[in-house]
Amino acid sequence: MKQSALGFLGLAALALGGCYTVPETGRQSLMLVPAGEELQLGANEFRNIKGQQRVSNDPALNARVHRVGERIARAVGSDLPSAQWELVVFDDPKEINAFALPGGKVGVYSGLLKVAQTDDELAVVMGHEIGHVTARHGAERMSEAMLIAAGGILLDVGLRDDSHRGAWRAAYGVSATIGVVLPYSRLNENEADEIGLIYAAKAGYDPRAGITFWQRMLEESKGKTKLPSFLSTHPTDENRIHHIQSLMPKVMPTYERSRNTS
């Protein structure tokens, strides 16, 4: 009984450990990871990636990423304090991807630059990846994992004399994944889409490019096996397009204002 009480108190302490207000959306998220530690992790990981993957020396690709990225960085402004921006193109024509890490570290693969045909589309993608960082989604997921682990310990202690302990633990793992981890990941993706559109619009890029980009990605993915949406960490391309379309009334006025003041 004493162990269970201690476990509950520990779980409560984690839950009350910290809160973070996501820029642009205002959502409150649980935050148990110090910002300084997150910045260090991002810098270390980016250094590792640059050491493991080939960095592109193509002047045109680098100029394009820097042109768009620098405008997005100015739009981000105080949403990412202590940022030391670094924009890198990785030479991999088959990789249609981009990423951002804490501290303003952004990587874009050359394969993405073929699919993102305009600067507007590239801005939406880069804004999305940076949106994950300003929302601190990585640290939120780490905090979530800490809570799930604490819950598992509490369950283990409470069921120490139960003959069905193994089954209960397995059920807890499945329910935590499907009921918590995956929905939160899809929430993070939708939120990053929204934040990314706002950053692109503030930087003077047309947010409607998010619709054309994901329509092209939908065409690219046709014929490929997809997980059911409830088992996927990302929304389906169709759902993402619908979500982006629903955000246009919110972000288009920002885009119009940025055009009029530029």
C-alpha positions as CSV (number, residue, x, y, z in Angstrom):
1,M,0.0,0.0,0.0
2,K,2.8,2.3,0.9
3,Q,4.6,1.6,-2.4
4,S,1.3,2.3,-4.4
5,A,0.9,5.6,-2.6
6,L,4.5,6.6,-3.3
7,G,4.0,5.6,-7.0
8,F,0.8,7.7,-7.2
9,L,2.6,10.7,-5.7
10,G,5.5,10.3,-8.1
11,L,3.1,10.2,-11.0
12,A,1.3,13.3,-9.7
13,A,4.6,15.1,-9.3
14,L,5.4,14.4,-13.0
15,A,2.0,15.6,-14.2
16,L,2.5,18.8,-12.3
17,G,6.1,19.2,-13.4
18,G,5.7,21.9,-16.0
19,C,3.5,23.5,-18.7
20,Y,4.3,25.1,-22.0
21,T,2.2,27.4,-24.1
22,V,2.6,26.6,-27.8
23,P,3.3,29.7,-29.9
24,E,0.6,30.6,-32.5
25,T,-2.0,28.1,-31.3
26,G,-1.9,28.8,-27.5
27,R,-2.3,25.1,-26.6
28,Q,-1.1,24.2,-23.2
29,S,1.2,21.1,-23.2
30,L,2.9,19.1,-20.5
31,M,6.7,19.9,-20.4
32,L,9.1,17.9,-18.2
33,V,12.2,18.5,-20.3
34,P,14.3,21.7,-19.6
35,A,14.7,23.9,-22.7
36,G,18.5,24.0,-22.3
37,E,18.7,20.2,-22.4
38,E,16.5,20.1,-25.5
39,L,18.8,22.7,-27.3
40,Q,21.8,20.6,-26.5
41,L,20.2,17.4,-27.8
42,G,19.2,19.2,-31.0
43,A,22.7,20.6,-31.6
44,N,24.3,17.2,-31.0
45,E,21.9,15.3,-33.2
46,F,22.4,17.8,-36.1
47,R,26.2,17.5,-35.8
48,N,25.8,13.7,-36.0
49,I,23.5,13.9,-39.1
50,K,26.0,16.2,-40.9
51,G,28.7,13.7,-40.1
52,Q,26.8,10.8,-41.5
53,Q,25.1,12.2,-44.5
54,R,26.4,14.0,-47.6
55,V,25.9,17.7,-47.6
56,S,25.1,19.2,-51.0
57,N,27.4,21.8,-52.6
58,D,24.9,22.7,-55.3
59,P,24.9,26.5,-55.2
60,A,21.3,26.8,-56.7
61,L,19.8,24.4,-54.1
62,N,21.6,26.0,-51.2
63,A,20.6,29.5,-52.4
64,R,17.0,28.5,-52.6
65,V,16.9,26.9,-49.1
66,H,18.7,29.9,-47.6
67,R,16.4,32.4,-49.4
68,V,13.3,30.7,-48.1
69,G,14.7,29.6,-44.7
70,E,16.0,33.1,-43.8
71,R,12.6,34.6,-44.4
72,I,10.9,31.9,-42.3
73,A,13.4,32.5,-39.5
74,R,12.5,36.2,-39.4
75,A,8.8,35.3,-39.3
76,V,9.5,32.8,-36.4
77,G,11.2,35.6,-34.4
78,S,10.8,35.3,-30.6
79,D,8.9,32.0,-31.0
80,L,12.3,30.3,-30.9
81,P,14.5,32.2,-28.4
82,S,18.2,31.4,-28.4
83,A,18.0,30.1,-32.0
84,Q,21.3,29.7,-33.9
85,W,19.9,29.1,-37.3
86,E,21.7,26.6,-39.6
87,L,20.2,25.7,-42.9
88,V,21.7,22.7,-44.7
89,V,20.8,20.8,-47.9
90,F,21.6,17.1,-47.9
91,D,22.4,15.4,-51.2
92,D,19.9,12.6,-51.5
93,P,17.6,12.8,-54.6
94,K,15.5,9.9,-53.5
95,E,14.7,11.3,-50.0
96,I,11.6,13.5,-50.2
97,N,11.9,15.0,-46.7
98,A,13.0,17.8,-44.5
99,F,13.4,18.1,-40.7
100,A,14.1,20.7,-38.0
101,L,15.8,20.3,-34.6
102,P,15.8,22.5,-31.5
103,G,18.0,25.6,-31.8
104,G,17.1,26.4,-35.4
105,K,18.8,23.5,-37.1
106,V,17.1,22.7,-40.4
107,G,17.8,20.0,-43.0
108,V,16.3,19.8,-46.4
109,Y,16.9,16.8,-48.7
110,S,17.5,17.5,-52.4
111,G,14.7,15.0,-53.3
112,L,12.2,17.3,-51.6
113,L,13.3,20.3,-53.7
114,K,12.1,18.5,-56.8
115,V,8.6,17.9,-55.4
116,A,8.3,21.3,-53.8
117,Q,8.2,23.1,-57.1
118,T,7.8,26.7,-55.8
119,D,9.3,28.7,-53.0
120,D,5.8,28.9,-51.6
121,E,5.6,25.1,-51.3
122,L,9.1,24.9,-49.8
123,A,8.2,27.6,-47.3
124,V,5.1,25.7,-46.1
125,V,7.2,22.5,-45.7
126,M,10.0,24.3,-43.8
127,G,7.5,26.2,-41.7
128,H,5.9,22.9,-40.8
129,E,9.2,21.3,-39.6
130,I,10.1,24.5,-37.7
131,G,6.6,24.5,-36.2
132,H,7.4,21.1,-34.6
133,V,10.4,22.8,-32.9
134,T,8.7,26.0,-31.7
135,A,5.8,23.8,-30.3
136,R,8.5,21.7,-28.6
137,H,6.7,18.5,-29.8
138,G,9.9,16.4,-29.3
139,A,10.1,17.4,-25.7
140,E,6.4,16.9,-25.3
141,R,6.7,13.3,-26.6
142,M,9.6,12.7,-24.2
143,S,7.5,14.0,-21.3
144,E,4.6,11.8,-22.5
145,A,6.9,8.8,-22.5
146,M,8.0,9.6,-18.9
147,L,4.4,9.7,-17.8
148,I,3.5,6.4,-19.5
149,A,6.6,4.8,-17.9
150,A,5.5,6.1,-14.5
151,G,2.0,4.7,-15.1
152,G,3.5,1.4,-16.0
153,I,5.5,1.3,-12.8
154,L,2.4,2.3,-10.8
155,L,0.4,-0.5,-12.5
156,D,3.2,-3.0,-11.9
157,V,3.3,-2.2,-8.2
158,G,-0.5,-2.3,-7.8
159,L,-0.7,-5.7,-9.5
160,R,2.3,-7.4,-7.9
161,D,0.1,-10.1,-6.4
162,D,-2.3,-10.5,-9.4
163,S,-1.9,-13.7,-11.4
164,H,-3.0,-11.9,-14.6
165,R,-0.3,-9.2,-14.1
166,G,1.4,-10.0,-17.5
167,A,-1.9,-9.6,-19.4
168,W,-2.7,-6.3,-17.7
169,R,0.7,-4.9,-18.5
170,A,0.3,-5.9,-22.2
171,A,-3.1,-4.3,-22.3
172,Y,-1.8,-1.1,-20.8
173,G,1.0,-0.9,-23.4
174,V,-1.5,-1.4,-26.3
175,S,-4.0,1.1,-24.9
176,A,-1.2,3.7,-24.2
177,T,0.0,3.4,-27.7
178,I,-3.3,3.6,-29.6
179,G,-5.1,5.8,-27.1
180,V,-2.3,8.3,-26.2
181,V,0.9,8.1,-28.3
182,L,-0.6,7.9,-31.8
183,P,-3.4,10.4,-31.4
184,Y,-0.9,12.9,-29.8
185,S,1.4,12.4,-32.7
186,R,-1.4,13.1,-35.2
187,L,-2.3,16.2,-33.1
188,N,1.3,17.3,-33.3
189,E,1.3,16.9,-37.1
190,N,-1.9,19.0,-37.5
191,E,-0.6,21.6,-35.1
192,A,2.7,21.8,-37.0
193,D,0.7,22.2,-40.2
194,E,-1.1,25.2,-38.7
195,I,2.0,26.8,-37.3
196,G,3.9,26.2,-40.5
197,L,1.2,27.9,-42.6
198,I,1.2,30.9,-40.2
199,Y,5.0,31.2,-40.5
200,A,4.9,30.9,-44.3
201,A,2.2,33.6,-44.5
202,K,4.1,35.9,-42.1
203,A,7.1,35.5,-44.4
204,G,5.1,36.5,-47.4
205,Y,4.6,33.1,-48.9
206,D,1.2,31.9,-50.1
207,P,-0.1,29.3,-47.6
208,R,-2.4,27.9,-50.3
209,A,0.8,26.2,-51.6
210,G,0.3,23.7,-48.8
211,I,-2.7,22.3,-50.6
212,T,-0.9,21.9,-53.9
213,F,2.1,20.4,-52.3
214,W,0.1,17.7,-50.4
215,Q,-2.0,17.0,-53.5
216,R,1.2,16.2,-55.3
217,M,2.4,14.1,-52.4
218,L,-0.9,12.2,-52.5
219,E,-0.2,11.4,-56.2
220,E,3.3,10.2,-55.2
221,S,1.9,7.9,-52.6
222,K,-0.8,6.2,-54.8
223,G,-0.3,2.4,-55.0
224,K,1.7,2.3,-51.8
225,T,0.5,0.4,-48.7
226,K,-0.8,2.7,-45.9
227,L,-1.6,1.9,-42.3
228,P,-5.1,2.5,-41.1
229,S,-5.3,6.2,-40.0
230,F,-6.0,5.1,-36.3
231,L,-2.7,3.2,-36.3
232,S,-0.7,5.9,-38.1
233,T,1.4,8.6,-36.4
234,H,0.6,11.0,-39.3
235,P,-2.8,12.0,-40.7
236,T,-3.6,10.6,-44.1
237,D,-2.7,12.8,-47.0
238,E,-6.4,13.3,-47.7
239,N,-7.1,14.3,-44.1
240,R,-4.1,16.6,-44.1
241,I,-5.3,18.4,-47.3
242,H,-8.8,18.9,-45.8
243,H,-7.3,20.2,-42.6
244,I,-5.0,22.7,-44.5
245,Q,-8.0,23.8,-46.5
246,S,-10.0,24.5,-43.3
247,L,-7.1,26.8,-42.1
248,M,-7.2,29.1,-45.1
249,P,-9.7,31.6,-43.6
250,K,-7.3,32.0,-40.6
251,V,-4.0,32.3,-42.4
252,M,-4.9,34.1,-45.7
253,P,-5.4,37.5,-43.9
254,T,-1.9,37.2,-42.5
255,Y,-0.6,36.5,-46.0
256,E,-2.4,39.5,-47.4
257,R,-1.1,41.8,-44.7
258,S,2.5,40.6,-45.2
259,R,2.2,41.2,-49.0
260,N,0.9,44.8,-48.4
261,T,3.7,45.6,-46.0
262,S,6.5,44.1,-48.0
